[in-house]
């Protein structure tokens, strides 16, 4: 059973920084890609950042230049460094992992961590 456990959310002032962590229950190399989504009540969940097994990285336009996704293979952990935070970054952030086996796709999510950007 895959478990993804997020941590690092909280309340921060505009312009501040937070680092989210996502610890996986197994090797992160078992996944084709991992990343972060976020969701605001009443809105669709959106992709924030993703990193593939090969190291390719993708960001939402709204966070480019401010957020950085990275991973520590030894710790089976993926990080999201968030700088220059804005009130519109307020959301529940979910770690996600994508795996493909024999043509079947499997997607997993953590429980989410709240990020609130407010003065």
Secondary structure per residue as TSV (DSSP state, phi and psi in degrees):
chain	resnum	aa	ss	phi	psi
A	1	X	-	360.0	127.4
A	2	X	-	-81.8	131.6
A	3	X	-	-125.4	133.5
A	4	X	E	-121.7	123.1
A	5	X	E	-120.0	114.5
A	6	X	E	-90.4	154.0
A	7	X	E	-155.7	164.8
A	8	X	-	107.0	-4.3
A	9	X	-	-72.3	173.8
A	10	X	E	160.2	-165.3
A	11	X	E	-102.0	130.3
A	12	X	E	-142.0	150.9
A	13	X	-	-79.0	155.0
A	14	X	T	-53.7	136.8
A	15	X	T	90.4	-10.2
A	16	X	-	-82.5	-175.3
A	17	X	-	-132.2	152.5
A	18	X	E	-144.2	153.1
A	19	X	E	-123.5	120.8
A	20	X	E	-92.9	145.1
A	21	X	E	-123.1	146.4
A	22	X	E	-133.1	109.8
A	23	X	E	-96.8	124.9
A	24	X	E	-95.3	151.3
A	25	X	S	-75.8	-14.7
A	26	X	S	-137.0	-167.4
A	27	X	-	-65.5	131.0
A	28	X	G	-70.9	-14.0
A	29	X	G	-73.7	-10.4
A	30	X	G	-75.2	-10.0
A	31	X	S	-103.5	142.6
A	32	X	S	-69.9	-30.7
A	33	X	E	-160.0	153.3
A	34	X	E	-134.9	158.7
A	35	X	E	-172.6	-167.2
A	36	X	E	-130.9	133.6
A	37	X	E	-113.4	166.1
A	38	X	E	-142.9	155.8
A	39	X	E	-144.7	134.5
A	40	X	-	-106.5	138.6
A	41	X	T	-51.1	130.4
A	42	X	T	87.8	-3.4
A	43	X	S	-122.7	160.1
A	44	X	-	-72.1	151.2
A	45	X	-	-69.2	138.4
A	46	X	E	-124.9	146.7
A	47	X	E	-72.6	132.3
A	48	X	E	-100.1	-50.3
A	49	X	E	-158.5	151.6
A	50	X	E	-147.5	150.8
A	51	X	E	-135.5	131.4
A	52	X	E	-88.3	170.4
A	53	X	T	-57.9	-35.5
A	54	X	T	-80.1	-5.7
A	55	X	-	99.5	1.6
A	56	X	-	-70.0	141.5
A	57	X	E	-125.5	142.8
A	58	X	E	-135.8	138.2
A	59	X	E	-126.4	150.4
A	60	X	-	-67.3	146.0
A	61	X	T	-56.8	-33.6
A	62	X	T	-69.5	-15.5
A	63	X	T	-118.6	-3.3
A	64	X	T	-57.5	133.9
A	65	X	T	86.7	-11.2
A	66	X	T	-116.7	-35.4
A	67	X	E	-107.8	147.8
A	68	X	E	-135.0	125.6
A	69	X	E	-98.4	140.9
A	70	X	E	-150.8	173.9
A	71	X	E	-145.4	153.9
A	72	X	E	-121.7	102.1
A	73	X	G	-63.0	-35.8
A	74	X	G	-66.5	-30.6
A	75	X	G	-98.7	0.8
A	76	X	T	51.7	44.7
A	77	X	E	-131.4	139.1
A	78	X	E	-114.2	141.1
A	79	X	E	-119.3	155.7
A	80	X	E	-132.1	106.4
A	81	X	E	-86.7	121.5
A	82	X	E	-116.5	115.6
A	83	X	-	-115.4	164.4
A	84	X	S	48.9	48.3
A	85	X	-	-65.6	145.5
A	86	X	-	-120.0	156.6
A	87	X	G	-54.2	-33.5
A	88	X	G	-72.6	-5.1
A	89	X	G	-83.3	-7.4
A	90	X	-	-60.4	125.0
A	91	X	E	-178.2	171.4
A	92	X	E	-89.4	126.3
A	93	X	E	-102.1	130.6
A	94	X	E	-117.7	132.2
A	95	X	E	-79.0	142.4
A	96	X	E	-135.9	154.3
A	97	X	E	-138.0	139.0
A	98	X	E	-123.7	131.2
A	99	X	E	-133.2	141.0
A	100	X	E	-123.5	124.2
A	101	X	E	-131.6	121.2
A	102	X	T	51.5	40.5
A	103	X	T	82.2	1.9
A	104	X	E	-107.7	133.5
A	105	X	E	-96.4	138.0
A	106	X	E	-126.3	132.4
A	107	X	E	-125.2	138.4
A	108	X	E	-131.1	148.7
A	109	X	E	-134.3	151.4
A	110	X	-	-82.3	-174.7
A	111	X	-	-81.8	-13.9
A	112	X	-	95.5	150.1
A	113	X	E	-136.6	134.2
A	114	X	E	-80.5	131.8
A	115	X	E	-118.9	122.9
A	116	X	E	-122.9	122.6
A	117	X	E	-111.3	109.3
A	118	X	-	-158.2	147.9
A	119	X	-	-93.7	360.0
